[in-house]
Amino acid sequence: MEVTGFFTAIIIGLIIGALGRLVLPGKQSISIWLTLLVGVVAALLGTFLAAILGVDDTRGVDWIELALQIGLAALGVSLIAGARARR
């Protein structure tokens, strides 16, 4: 991965992580760095899942891929916030 790809992944991960947090109701008590990590992982997994489903390269905006990424980010944030709340 090139340096520009790394920075792009961080920016996209931050956006996906933030959108995942916005989808969830209530306040999540996780740090911005953990949100970033969840967002990067969700973006990568969402892209991989979209490729498996064959919807990763469509004309225009890849709305299905974006929805998968946000859904995975929301799932990740909720799992981590729930695990941290039990401590």
Sine and cosine of phi, psi and omega as CSV:
sin_phi,cos_phi,sin_psi,cos_psi,sin_omega,cos_omega
0.00,0.00,0.74,-0.67,0.02,-1.00
-0.98,0.19,0.20,-0.98,-0.02,-1.00
-0.89,0.46,-0.66,0.75,0.01,-1.00
-0.92,0.40,-0.58,0.82,0.05,-1.00
-0.92,0.40,-0.59,0.81,0.04,-1.00
-0.91,0.42,-0.73,0.69,0.02,-1.00
-0.92,0.39,-0.60,0.80,0.06,-1.00
-0.90,0.44,-0.67,0.74,0.03,-1.00
-0.89,0.46,-0.62,0.79,0.03,-1.00
-0.91,0.40,-0.70,0.71,-0.02,-1.00
-0.91,0.42,-0.72,0.69,0.03,-1.00
-0.90,0.44,-0.65,0.76,0.03,-1.00
-0.89,0.46,-0.63,0.78,0.03,-1.00
-0.91,0.42,-0.67,0.74,0.01,-1.00
-0.92,0.40,-0.73,0.69,0.00,-1.00
-0.90,0.44,-0.67,0.74,0.04,-1.00
-0.89,0.46,-0.68,0.73,0.03,-1.00
-0.91,0.42,-0.66,0.76,0.05,-1.00
-0.91,0.41,-0.60,0.80,0.08,-1.00
-0.89,0.45,-0.61,0.79,0.06,-1.00
-0.94,0.35,-0.58,0.81,0.01,-1.00
-0.92,0.39,-0.51,0.86,-0.01,-1.00
-0.93,0.37,-0.53,0.85,-0.05,-1.00
-0.99,0.17,0.66,-0.75,0.07,-1.00
-0.98,0.21,0.45,-0.89,0.06,-1.00
0.99,0.13,-0.11,-0.99,-0.04,-1.00
-0.98,-0.19,0.73,-0.69,0.07,-1.00
-0.97,-0.26,0.76,-0.64,-0.07,-1.00
-0.99,-0.15,0.88,0.48,0.11,-0.99
-0.83,-0.55,0.43,-0.90,-0.08,-1.00
-0.97,0.26,0.24,-0.97,0.03,-1.00
-0.92,0.40,-0.55,0.84,0.01,-1.00
-0.93,0.38,-0.62,0.79,0.05,-1.00
-0.94,0.34,-0.59,0.80,0.09,-1.00
-0.89,0.46,-0.66,0.75,0.05,-1.00
-0.88,0.47,-0.72,0.70,0.00,-1.00
-0.89,0.46,-0.71,0.71,0.04,-1.00
-0.88,0.47,-0.66,0.75,0.01,-1.00
-0.90,0.43,-0.66,0.75,0.02,-1.00
-0.91,0.41,-0.71,0.70,0.01,-1.00
-0.90,0.44,-0.68,0.73,0.01,-1.00
-0.91,0.42,-0.61,0.79,0.03,-1.00
-0.90,0.43,-0.68,0.73,0.02,-1.00
-0.92,0.38,-0.72,0.70,0.01,-1.00
-0.91,0.41,-0.63,0.78,0.03,-1.00
-0.90,0.44,-0.64,0.77,0.06,-1.00
-0.91,0.41,-0.67,0.74,0.03,-1.00
-0.90,0.44,-0.70,0.72,0.02,-1.00
-0.91,0.42,-0.63,0.77,0.05,-1.00
-0.90,0.43,-0.59,0.80,0.04,-1.00
-0.91,0.40,-0.64,0.77,0.04,-1.00
-0.90,0.44,-0.65,0.76,0.00,-1.00
-0.98,0.21,-0.22,0.97,0.02,-1.00
0.99,0.14,0.37,0.93,-0.01,-1.00
-0.89,-0.45,0.36,0.93,-0.06,-1.00
-0.99,0.13,-0.33,0.94,-0.04,-1.00
-0.73,-0.68,1.00,0.04,0.02,-1.00
-0.91,-0.42,0.21,-0.98,0.05,-1.00
-0.96,0.30,0.72,-0.69,0.01,-1.00
0.99,0.12,-0.53,-0.85,-0.02,-1.00
-0.98,0.19,0.69,-0.72,0.02,-1.00
-1.00,0.10,0.98,0.19,-0.09,-1.00
-0.91,0.41,-0.61,0.79,-0.01,-1.00
-0.92,0.40,-0.68,0.73,0.04,-1.00
-0.89,0.45,-0.67,0.74,0.03,-1.00
-0.89,0.45,-0.67,0.74,0.03,-1.00
-0.90,0.44,-0.64,0.77,0.06,-1.00
-0.89,0.46,-0.69,0.72,-0.01,-1.00
-0.90,0.44,-0.71,0.71,0.00,-1.00
-0.92,0.40,-0.65,0.76,0.04,-1.00
-0.88,0.47,-0.68,0.73,0.04,-1.00
-0.92,0.40,-0.61,0.79,0.05,-1.00
-0.91,0.42,-0.67,0.74,0.03,-1.00
-0.89,0.45,-0.65,0.76,0.05,-1.00
-0.89,0.45,-0.71,0.70,0.02,-1.00
-0.89,0.45,-0.70,0.72,0.01,-1.00
-0.90,0.44,-0.68,0.73,-0.02,-1.00
-0.92,0.40,-0.63,0.78,0.04,-1.00
-0.91,0.41,-0.69,0.72,-0.02,-1.00
-0.94,0.33,-0.66,0.75,0.02,-1.00
-0.90,0.44,-0.63,0.78,0.05,-1.00
-0.92,0.40,-0.63,0.77,0.02,-1.00
-0.93,0.37,-0.60,0.80,0.00,-1.00
-0.96,0.28,-0.48,0.88,0.00,-1.00
-0.95,0.31,-0.44,0.90,-0.01,-1.00
-0.96,0.27,-0.30,0.95,-0.02,-1.00
-0.94,0.35,0.00,0.00,0.00,0.00
